[in-house]
Amino acid sequence: MVPLIAAGRALRIRDRRMGTHLWFVLTSPDPDSGLVILVAVVTERGHTDRTVRLEVGDHPFIRHPSNVDYGTAKFAPAGRLTEALSTGKADLDLDASTVLLGRLCEGLLTSSRTPNVVAAALRNGRAP
């Protein structure tokens, strides 16, 4: 059986405050904690992190220049993401290609906005 939440999965998550954004899962669930690393994609603005810029064609969701917001990179329980999918608070989108997933992970490690604990977890291959 293919896991619902895995590295490369793309989710459209709805939030009352922020609206709907595309989030990429960068890691498979940690075997001990069940946590994954998530990053959001935002519309390119003057203040957004430019470490990884996404253009039309990088992913079907992208319709204009966008940036990965590494300042919001975080840990999330895979079970909670599965629940969000089952309750309609999130929808699956097309998974990131292997090349795009590599760019996203490399950007997480190089962005000055990535929380240190998140970068360390990706480097170590384990969520806390």
Protein Blocks (a to p, Z undefined) as FASTA:
>chain_A
ZZfbdghiacddddfklopaddddfbdcdfklopacddddddddfkbcfkbacdehjamk
lmbdcdddfklgccddfklmmmmmmnopaccdddddfklmmmmmmmmmmpmkbcfklmmm
mmnopaZZ
